[in-house]
Amino acid sequence: MLNVLGLPFIGTDKLRKKLTSLIKALKKEQGEVIVTHRGEPVAVLTSIDRYLEEQQAFKEFSDPSYIKALLEAKTEIREGKGIPAEEVFKKKGL
């Protein structure tokens, strides 16, 4: 489970007053803010870019063939069969 205690919190009363500036900050920083109501976490605000990235990741991780390929690649890396990052970067011209 995600440890939300490390994220910033904002109460609903303060959120009403600072919504515009908070949205601008989220867009710029790609962060997350936990919204509380009467001290209880009730929602998460995030930028649309971050939200879409997370949705894409959820989609990929729900694909069994993707998970299988990922686990196989992880095993290859552990066995020393992976390609060093420097070599990949060189091939990509980075």
Summary of the structure (lengths in Angstrom):
residues: 94
radius of gyration: 19.5
end to end distance: 35.7
largest distance: 55.0
contacts: 189
relative contact order: 0.10
helix: 62%
strand: 17%
